[in-house]
Each structure stands twice: as structure tokens, then as C-alpha cells.
Amino acid sequence: MHSHYDVIVIGSGAAGGVLAHDLQQAGASCLLLEAGKHYTKETFPRSELEYSPQLFWGGGLEFDSSGKMAFLRARCVGGTTNVNQCLLDRFDDLAWADWQRDSGVPFFNTATMAPHYEAIESRLSLQTIAPEQFNHNTRLFIEGCDKHGFGWAPLRRGQSDCALDQGNDCIGCLGGCHRDSKQSTLVGFIQPALRAGLSIQAGFEVGQVEPIADGVRVQGLVDGRKVSVTGRKVVLAAGALGSTKILLQSGFGKHLPALGQHFSSHPQFMSFGRFADTIDAHKGAFQGVKSQDAHFRAAGFKLENVFGPPISIAMLYPRLGGAHQRFMQHYRQLACIEVAIRDEAIGRLQLDRKGRLRIHKPLTLQDLRRRDQGLSTVQQMFWSLGAEEVFSSDFYFGLHLMGGCRMGSDPREAVVGPDFKVHGQPHLYVADSALFPNAPGINPALSIMALAQRLGQQLTGADA
Ligand SMILES: Cc1cc2nc3c(=O)[nH]c(=O)nc-3n(C[C@H](O)[C@H](O)[C@H](O)COP(=O)(O)OP(=O)(O)OC[C@H]3O[C@@H](n4cnc5c(N)ncnc54)[C@H](O)[C@@H]3O)c2cc1C
């Protein structure tokens, strides 16, 4: 590792992986910094017991200040794209229009973003889950939708060869894909860039960024030692929580009142139906379809056919002792549907007196209405399918972490300008989901990558 670069990218997930690749391709001297370890398909941990503490921040889960909402984000080269479901959807007109209204940023529209989506999609293997690969849980979801006249559609996933016909169970790749089939940024962008000479430093946890003449100094810890490097340009791509925390630790909150505000997370609520038959929802392509219903979109929620490995499912049952044991004995008879809501972005990220990140993420009355409407829709579906028991978990999850450094033209309301620069900072940028102005209600990863691709063009002058 040298001590000075053209561009330093902090964080190697959806945004950072794309950006570092594109900068390297354009010939920039670029350093990619990542707090976590560098795993490969051979070294990703094999079981849920191992991968939760090794791959995730907080040893598996982090919680909001109420202790009810759990957040998941990965800490490894490739970031959360290693552990996600890799469902890659474009935003619709509604999502872009709402972003433009809240931010005043003119390029937030379907036509301007189309070439950026195309550039990302052309690098990835995208497949729709085929009907012959639907497992029993997926078929029940479809039957439930059809019975009630709800629209549904197969999922589009980034994958090249999941070997489902040879009995592979994709649920294992929630702890990293052992086949390099899942189109994480590790597979699609970082590995090719490394082969072409990209510099990467894993195990570098950035603490602060400090503007200096003609650049930015980045300070952090490697194996407990203080290290610093400088870049003519520095891009924060450490995710909504990571990038916001770095800016807060660096004192930017004094001048940017919006720093840490407008955090959202698409809260996800899991419901289960217990059936007399074996469902084996964990087998094969464990997620195959989603709701695609204009009424649900207008109402602010969507349904996804989903499941989890045993430890995650065990956490979700709200009872203890014998009742819990009996529940887990029925693991193979459970069907599961998740409600994800388009939440209002009133969450707040702050540092406590010890410098730890505090996440305040209350649900608003509108959020609760959306949740309740979604959950009653799912209950209707399960009962009509002949479930013997139906219940929803008290816990809920935030898997799409967004905001904290939102983009917008007014520095009183936003942290990052339409040029991706932190307001008032000529050399410091934010590229990741921290810049989302509000919750789109759509899987975010493809749009994060498309925005990073746009910034890459800007930094290399390719947009001129
Ligand atoms: C289980 C799960 C399933 C999901 N499924 C989907 C899906 O199907 N489709 C979809 O669109 N989205 C999905 N998501 C969400 C999606 O993966 C994320 O929204 C996306 O990866 C966020 O991209 P990012 O670049 O903002 O952050 P990340 O991908 O989280 O990358 C941030 C990186 O920065 C690193 N970092 C953080 N702090 C520091 C620091 N101080 N110093 C150095 N490095 C740091 C982190 O370790 C991490 O590697 C899922 C998420 C989860 C948890």
C-alpha cells in the first residue's frame, strides 16, 4: 500500500465494488479500503453458526434503540452483496419522481438513469427463476395470490449457475456463494479489477476523513495500528450506517444539519403458515416470486416469497421452552411470506457519548398501517391455503439501509450535492445507499450500482 492515490474508495459493497472497478479500468490509481476480511468461494464459512459472526457487523445483528428492529449488513470484501439475495430490480417512475421531489436533483428520472442501469446489467448474468425451479413454498405463494386475485411475478436474480437441478440449495449463499454464481460485486467487479491490478486493503477500518490541501486524509486502524493514507479524491461507500458514522466521527455534523437524518430501511415482517404437509421451504431456489400488484404498490407494501436457515427462523418465534421446541420440530412444514413496507424516512443515526452508533428507527402511523395491511393480506392467503397455524414474528428486520447522508441541492436539507460531493467539500464524495433521499419501496442494490457507475463516469471524465 502506497500512501497517496488519485482516488480512495472506502467500502467495497454494491457502490464501492462497482466504483473501484470502473476507476481501475479507466487507469486511475485507486485504492479500495474495506474493514472486513477478503473471503473467496473457497473460504466463505460453511454454516449459519459460523457465517453470522464472521461476515456481519455487530457479530450478526445490530438493533435500533427500541431493541425491536434488527439490521443486517456485511463486513467483508464485496460487502452486503455477498450475503444478499441478489434480486436486481430497476426503480419505477414513482420512485424516481418521489426522489426528485424530495431532493431537487434533476437526473433522478427513468430516462437519465437508463444507460447507467444498462451498463451494470451488461456486466452481470441475470436470470429469472424458472417455473420448474419453484419450490413448494413458492408454489403456495402463487396459489395464494391466484386465489385472491393478487398480481405476482417471478424474481430476477443475479446468478450464473446455481446448479439447482443437481440439488443445490441456494439458501446457503446467504453466507456467501460457494460457486461464484451469485453476482455479488466481489464476483462481478472486484475479482476482475484485482486481476487487472486494483489495489485493495482489507481489514482497514476507517475512523475519520480530514480535508487537506488538494485532497483528503483517511485515518483508520489495521490490526489495531493507526494508519493514514491520502487521496486527491476520497469516496465514502461504506453503506448508510458506515458512511454516516465516518462523517459524524469526522465532525461534519457541525456544518451539515441533515447528517444522520432521513434514515429508512424497508422494514420487513415475516409471517409463517404451518401446514400438515412437508413444505421444505429451505430447498432449491428458496425465493422464486414476489407480489407484483399495483394496489400493493399504491398502498406502500410488497410481499416476497422467502425463508431462512434454522437459527434465523428460531429467532423469529415469539415463544420459549416447549412451545419453541415444538415449533422448530415443524421447520419442514413451515411456509413463509414476508411483508416489506415503503417506510417514511424519519430514522436518525447519531453517536453516543462513547462514540458508538445509535440507530433510532421508530415506525410512523403510516408505516404501521402499511404493515397491518400487508400482514392481514398474508394471513388471508395462508388460511385460505389450509394452514393449521398462522403467526407473525414480533421481531422485524431492516435489510435495506438507506439515508443518513441524503442527496439534495440544498445544504440545509441534504449532505451530498447532485455532483455526489459532500456539500462544501471539493474532494470528498458519497456513493452508497447513504445518499438515498427516501425509501423507494424497491430492492435497492441495482440502483446503488447504477448511481456508482454514474459517479465513476464523472470522476474519470467519461461523462464529458
Ligand atoms: C440478507 C439480505 C438480503 C438482501 N437482499 C437484497 C436483494 O435481493 N436485492 C437488493 O437490491 N438488496 C438486497 N439487500 C440489500 C443490499 O445488499 C444493500 O442495500 C446493498 O448491498 C448496500 O450497498 P452499499 O454499497 O450501500 O453498502 P454495503 O454493500 O453494505 O457495503 C458497505 C461496505 O463498507 C464496509 N465498511 C463499513 N464501514 C467501514 C469503515 N469504517 N471502514 C472500511 N470499510 C467499511 C462494509 O464492511 C461493507 O463491506 C439485502 C440485504 C441483506 C442483509
PDBQT file of the ligand as one rigid body, heavy atoms in Angstrom, charges set to zero:
ROOT
HETATM    1  C1  LIG A 501     -29.926 -10.717   3.867  1.00  0.00    +0.000 C 
HETATM    2  C2  LIG A 501     -30.011  -9.566   2.890  1.00  0.00    +0.000 A 
HETATM    3  C3  LIG A 501     -30.659  -9.746   1.675  1.00  0.00    +0.000 A 
HETATM    4  C4  LIG A 501     -30.728  -8.686   0.763  1.00  0.00    +0.000 A 
HETATM    5  N1  LIG A 501     -31.289  -8.922  -0.446  1.00  0.00    +0.000 NA
HETATM    6  C5  LIG A 501     -31.297  -7.924  -1.358  1.00  0.00    +0.000 A 
HETATM    7  C6  LIG A 501     -31.800  -8.158  -2.661  1.00  0.00    +0.000 A 
HETATM    8  O1  LIG A 501     -32.176  -9.282  -3.003  1.00  0.00    +0.000 OA
HETATM    9  N2  LIG A 501     -31.832  -7.117  -3.556  1.00  0.00    +0.000 N 
HETATM   10  C7  LIG A 501     -31.386  -5.858  -3.200  1.00  0.00    +0.000 A 
HETATM   11  O2  LIG A 501     -31.462  -4.951  -4.034  1.00  0.00    +0.000 OA
HETATM   12  N3  LIG A 501     -30.880  -5.620  -1.980  1.00  0.00    +0.000 NA
HETATM   13  C8  LIG A 501     -30.792  -6.623  -1.067  1.00  0.00    +0.000 A 
HETATM   14  N4  LIG A 501     -30.221  -6.399   0.154  1.00  0.00    +0.000 N 
HETATM   15  C9  LIG A 501     -29.673  -5.047   0.428  1.00  0.00    +0.000 C 
HETATM   16  C10 LIG A 501     -28.414  -4.726  -0.397  1.00  0.00    +0.000 C 
HETATM   17  O3  LIG A 501     -27.499  -5.796  -0.380  1.00  0.00    +0.000 OA
HETATM   18  C11 LIG A 501     -27.788  -3.459   0.173  1.00  0.00    +0.000 C 
HETATM   19  O4  LIG A 501     -28.756  -2.426   0.104  1.00  0.00    +0.000 OA
HETATM   20  C12 LIG A 501     -26.539  -3.020  -0.593  1.00  0.00    +0.000 C 
HETATM   21  O5  LIG A 501     -25.542  -4.008  -0.581  1.00  0.00    +0.000 OA
HETATM   22  C13 LIG A 501     -25.985  -1.748   0.054  1.00  0.00    +0.000 C 
HETATM   23  O6  LIG A 501     -24.876  -1.318  -0.708  1.00  0.00    +0.000 OA
HETATM   24  P1  LIG A 501     -23.841  -0.280  -0.093  1.00  0.00    +0.000 P 
HETATM   25  O7  LIG A 501     -22.745  -0.128  -1.064  1.00  0.00    +0.000 OA
HETATM   26  O8  LIG A 501     -24.588   0.916   0.348  1.00  0.00    +0.000 OA
HETATM   27  O9  LIG A 501     -23.308  -0.990   1.264  1.00  0.00    +0.000 OA
HETATM   28  P2  LIG A 501     -22.695  -2.423   1.511  1.00  0.00    +0.000 P 
HETATM   29  O10 LIG A 501     -22.951  -3.352   0.382  1.00  0.00    +0.000 OA
HETATM   30  O11 LIG A 501     -23.158  -2.838   2.864  1.00  0.00    +0.000 OA
HETATM   31  O12 LIG A 501     -21.124  -2.155   1.550  1.00  0.00    +0.000 OA
HETATM   32  C14 LIG A 501     -20.521  -1.339   2.513  1.00  0.00    +0.000 C 
HETATM   33  C15 LIG A 501     -19.111  -1.875   2.782  1.00  0.00    +0.000 C 
HETATM   34  O13 LIG A 501     -18.394  -0.881   3.527  1.00  0.00    +0.000 OA
HETATM   35  C16 LIG A 501     -17.650  -1.513   4.545  1.00  0.00    +0.000 C 
HETATM   36  N5  LIG A 501     -17.421  -0.552   5.628  1.00  0.00    +0.000 N 
HETATM   37  C17 LIG A 501     -18.333  -0.059   6.505  1.00  0.00    +0.000 A 
HETATM   38  N6  LIG A 501     -17.749   0.774   7.374  1.00  0.00    +0.000 NA
HETATM   39  C18 LIG A 501     -16.430   0.821   7.050  1.00  0.00    +0.000 A 
HETATM   40  C19 LIG A 501     -15.314   1.504   7.587  1.00  0.00    +0.000 A 
HETATM   41  N7  LIG A 501     -15.426   2.325   8.651  1.00  0.00    +0.000 N 
HETATM   42  N8  LIG A 501     -14.099   1.318   7.012  1.00  0.00    +0.000 NA
HETATM   43  C20 LIG A 501     -13.960   0.490   5.921  1.00  0.00    +0.000 A 
HETATM   44  N9  LIG A 501     -14.990  -0.205   5.381  1.00  0.00    +0.000 NA
HETATM   45  C21 LIG A 501     -16.219  -0.026   5.935  1.00  0.00    +0.000 A 
HETATM   46  C22 LIG A 501     -18.536  -2.679   4.960  1.00  0.00    +0.000 C 
HETATM   47  O14 LIG A 501     -17.788  -3.670   5.654  1.00  0.00    +0.000 OA
HETATM   48  C23 LIG A 501     -19.089  -3.144   3.626  1.00  0.00    +0.000 C 
HETATM   49  O15 LIG A 501     -18.263  -4.098   3.031  1.00  0.00    +0.000 OA
HETATM   50  C24 LIG A 501     -30.155  -7.421   1.098  1.00  0.00    +0.000 A 
HETATM   51  C25 LIG A 501     -29.517  -7.242   2.322  1.00  0.00    +0.000 A 
HETATM   52  C26 LIG A 501     -29.426  -8.304   3.216  1.00  0.00    +0.000 A 
HETATM   53  C27 LIG A 501     -28.726  -8.083   4.525  1.00  0.00    +0.000 C 
ENDROOT
TORSDOF 0
